[in-house]
Amino acid sequence: VVALPAVALLILFGCLMWADDTRERERSAELRSGETVTVVYRILGLAVDCETGMRGYAATGMPLFTEPYDRAVAALPAEMQRLRDLAPSAAAELSFLDEVLRYQRSMLALLRAGKREEAVARIARQEGKILMDAFRLRAARVVAQVRREQIVRAEQSSRTRRILTATAAVGSTGTMALTITMLLGFANRVTGRLGALRDNSERLQRGETLLPPIGGDDEIADVDRAFRAMAEALEEGRLALQAANHDLESFSYSVSHDLRAPLRAVNGYAQLLEEEHAGELGEDGRAELAVIRSEAVRMSQLIDDLLSFSRFAQRTISAAPIDMTALAREVWSEIAAPGEEISLPPLPAASGDRAMVRQVLVNLLSNAVKFSRGNGGVRVEISGIPGAELNTYSVRDHGVGFDMRYAGKLFGVFQRLHSESDFEGTGVGLAIVQRVVTRHGGKVWAESKPGEGARFAFTLPAAREDG
Amino acid sequence: MSEEVEILLVEDNPRDLDLTLRVLRKHRLANRLLALSDGAAALDYIFARGEYAGRDGNSHPRVIFLDLKLPKVDGLEVLREIKSDPRTKLIPVVMITSSAEERDRVSSYTLGVNSYVVKPIDFDSFAKTMADLGFYWLAVNRAAQ
């Protein structure tokens, strides 16, 4: 994350270094230019001194006038050397000085040889002036060249400065922007990866396929890998459970189809035996056949009850608000005989699977009626107490009741607390009640004393006010 | 068989078949009954093919009593073939089975079964149910054809 902005910063730093170096070089070039011009003027001055000295000597014939000439000639080599150091091309241009000096030397030689007229004649022919003008021209050209170079350099320098200023501005802003972008990108990436984790947990909840692995080697990737392993284990468990459920389903399907046929044959042939061979069987034989027949029917009832229990245990719950008062009234009208009383105040609405909750009421109310009949009239009381999450409903009867010592066995499959000769039934009803109630997230319990009736209570989720 | 078949009974359990025939005979409903023991034979008969290639394919039983679990071709498949063929779809089909399973009932009615009956275990109820069915489909009901 920090690599890219760091590289950008290094590049910017490099640019600034280069700029500084360039300015340094420009400054020394500028100094050299100034000095070059100075030296050129100085050389020109010395050349003029030479010429002046030589002409003074020629005009007056007095060697005294050669003194500036001597001084200038003595000073010139050093100046020329200086110029060669500063600007070799300028020195080359001004090497014409040698021509000038050679002419002056030859003039001095003439004068010293006493040939003054000849020397004056040459001066009058402007030989010296022509040479000096040519030299001046060259010096001017050299100076002009240096000035041109200076102007070019100044332009270049100002362009460089502009570029530099722009580079610095763009560079620093860019680096800052880059840094911010990278940081935001990093934060985004972290947020995105965390988001993928959250998405996956939601997908797992809904049973959808997970997103592709997050990848990388940070803690988020570790969590992702662990989450995937967990989801896989969960899926394996789910498949195993599904297979078991499927087996159970085919088992109960086969039971429902195949276990009944033999019972029908047992019952049917026993009946045919009784009809067709009644004379040979006698009273006892007929009674025993009746037992065979009724046991076959009871076995079939057991099969039905067991199947119905397994269906209630497996069925998916489709929850909706239930008007418990109306449901209880409906069930009561189906199971009660004339003269049997019920007290049914308004009950709080529940939330659940109507068909399943209906079975709970059917089983509890039929039990209440069954165990009350023959115990001094049937009087059943239903009541309901609303709760924040769960409502509590109870069914109270004044029947035979049961011994609380056996309360633990009450809700087991095929568990009976009364003998079959006293009360019919297969012992599946309360098992179904418990299964339905617990699958709705509620619980069921009972209290009683023998001979004093029983009270069965259960809780169900309360229906939400807004429906 | 020179006379037309009135009831086609498809039942693989010999005990159930025997008990059913006894009841129907007792009520003189089995005179023109053909009993077959698997779904493939039932389809051959209904579509006049295979073993029954020689019979008049335009002559149909007045009702078919069909068991749900059958060897070779099961009852639901037999029902599907009968109800999806324009020549045979008007023949009344009654599913007579041991199973009260909701999914069997839903599948049968979805495929167009005319009635679905669960065989009672108790013989008195069984006898009454079978006799009622015979009377109803042969004497009371008016078929499309």
Interface residues (C-beta under 8 A of the other chain):
Chain A: Y253 S256 H257 D258 R260 A261 P262 L263 R264 A265 N267 G268 Y269 A270 Q271 L272 R293 A296 V297 S300 D304
Chain B: N13 R15 D16 L19 R22 L68 K69 T97 S98 S99 A100 E101 K119 P120 I121 D122 F123 D124 F126
